[in-house]
Amino acid sequence: MGMLENQFNLLDKLFEEWKKTDSQEFGSDSHFAFSKDGIICSDEYGKNNPKLLFIAKEPNAGGVYNSDIFWIKNFLTDKSQKKSLFSNRIVMMSNCYYNTDLGYDVLRKISYMNLKKTAGSSRCNYNDLNNYCANEERRKFIKREIEILSPDLIVCCGNDVKRILYNIFHDNINYRLICVKHPSYFFISNLAYKNDFESKIVRKRRK
């Protein structure tokens, strides 16, 4: 069994446990959906490349509640899926990190996860997010997913993600980590956003 195949199996087992925990709390909600995430393309992740992991707060259901949807992965198979400022900036950062110009195909190289697996909306409910991530069992799940993905660099999509991770790891994170403004933050140009990301990865590589 290859390393990536083993990672997929480990993630599947983790998500089975995680979904069971979430369904006990949220299963009575008619909109309950557990969104799996992680490795986008088994043929590319970590293959001759550093492993890049983006961590966001929660999946934006956009009115579509479906446990099978791995939103960012769907851009590789569904060309009609509507792109957003968020997705464009994930792609921009990924191409910048790998020094490529692959457009959305660069997503094959990365991994992506949400702290909260149950669907949210376009605006995050921070009480719900904090309560979800304060649960001791879910904190173990979050740590375990990161451990399985084994990233060379974690990109926190917003300060809230960074704050929660430091809280979960008790300020003892043994991973390279940078924090960027939330990719949907529209009060900054794409060029300024990219320059900020580049300066942070340059500083991180020098350490």
N, C-alpha and C positions, 0 to 999 in steps of 0.2 A: 504494500500500500504506500503510495506517494505521500509526501509531507502535506501537500495541499488537500489531498483527499481526506487525510486524517483530520486536518483542521475543519473541513466541512462536516465530518461526522461528529467531531467534538462540539461544533456550533449547534448542530441539529439537536444533540442531546441536551445541551444547555438551554436552547429555546423551548424544548418540551417542558423542562422544569419551570422555566420562567413563565411560560404561558399558563401553566397550571396555577402558579401563584397569582398571576394577574386575573385569571378567570374566576378564582375564588372571591376576589374583591369586586371585580367589574363585570363578571359574566352575566348578571341580570340586566345590564344595560343593553338595549336593542342595538346600539351603535358600537358595542364592544368589538374591537379588532386588534389582534396582536401582530405587529409588523416586524417580521424578521429582517435582519440586515447583515452587515459584515463584509465578506469578500465578494466583490462584484464579478470577477472573472477568474476562474481557477487556473486558466492557462497563462495568465499574465502576472498575477499578484506575487511580488517578491522575486520574479524570474529575472535575474541579472540586474535587479533594481532595488534601491532601498524601499522599504515598506512604509507607505504614507497612509495614515489613518485620520480621517476627519470625524470629529464628534460634535453632534448637534443636540438640541434639547429633546425634541419629540417629532414624530411624523406629522405632517400637515395633511389631514385626510382630504381636505378640499371637498367635503361632502360625499366622498366615495369611501365607504368603510369596507375594506377587504383585507383579510389577513395575508393574502398571497402577494400583495403588492409591495415590491421593494422599489420604491419610487425612483431613486437615482439610477438604479440598474436598468429600469425600463427604457431609459433614453437610448440604450444600445439596441433594443429590439423593436421599440415602437417609435418610429420617426415622426409620428403625428403628435406625440406627447408635447404639451406646451412647455417651452423653456421659460425660465424665470431669471430674475436678477440673482437669486440664490444659486441656481444650478449653473448659470453662466460663470459666476465667480468661483465656484468649486472647480470647474473646468479650467478657468484661467490660472488659478493657483497650482493646479496639478501640472499643467503644461509648463508653468514657470519653474516648478520644483524639479521636473525631469528634463528641463531645457528642450522641450519638444513643441511641435506645432500640429498636434493630432486632432484638434477640435475635441468633440465629445468622445472620440474613441480613446482618449487618454484615461477615461474612467475605468477601462479594463485593468489599469495598473494599480488602482488604489483600493482601499477599504473605507467603509463608511458605517457609522453606527449612531443611533439615537440613545440617549440615556433612558428616556421613557419610551416604552414600546407600544403603549396604547395611543390611539390616534388623538391628536389635538386639532387645533384650527389655525387660522392665519395669525391669531394672537395667542401667545402662550399664557396659560393660567399658572402663575408662579407659585401659588399656594399648592395647587395640584402637583406641580413638578417637584417642589421641595418635599412634600409629604411622600410622594412616590419614591424619591431617592433617599429618603431618611429611613425607609424600611430596611432592616438589617439583612434580610434575605436578598433583596434586590441589589443592595450594595455589593454583596458577594458575587451576584450575577454580572454586574457591570465590571467588576475587577476581573472576573474570569473571562469575559469576552475579550477584554483588552489583552489579557495574557495569551489567549489563543491566537489573536491576530498578530501579536508580537511585533508591534510597529517600531520602525527606526525613528519616526517622528510623528507626534500627535499634534494635530491642528484643532484647537478649541474654537468652535464657531460662536464666539461671544464670551463675555466675562462670566456669565452665569454658569456656563459649562465648566470653565476653569475653577470657579469657586466650589462647585459641587464635587469635582474630581479631587481637589485638594482636601476637601472635607472627608471624602470616602477613603482616600489614601493617607489621611492624617499627616498631610504635608510631606509625605515620604514617597514621592513618585519616582520610580527608577526608569523613567522614560524621558527622552528629549521631548519637550513640549513648548509650543508657542501658542499665543492667543491672538486672534484677529477679531476685528469688529464683525458683528453678525453679517453674513453675506447678503442679507436683504436690506442692510442699512443703506438708504439711498441718498443720504446727505454727504456722500463722498463720491468722487468720480472713480471710474474703473481704473484710471491710470494711477491715482493717488492710492487706491486700495492695493493695486499690484505692487507699487513701490514700497508700501509699508510691509507687505508680505515678504518681498525680496530682502529688505533690510533685516527683517527678523530671522530669516533662515540663514543669511550670511553670518549674523552674529552667533547664531546657534552652532553653525559649522565650525566657527573659530574656537569654540569652547572645548 
